[in-house]
């Protein structure tokens, strides 16, 4: 996720939204790390 923005308040708003999403998903959220990119290989 690209978190860079034009102003600090925009970055904070994006980060806060990510925290809300994480909270909503709870334990259903899974981060596969580098394994997620293996699907793009031959």
Beta strands, then each sheet from edge to edge (+ up, - down):
end
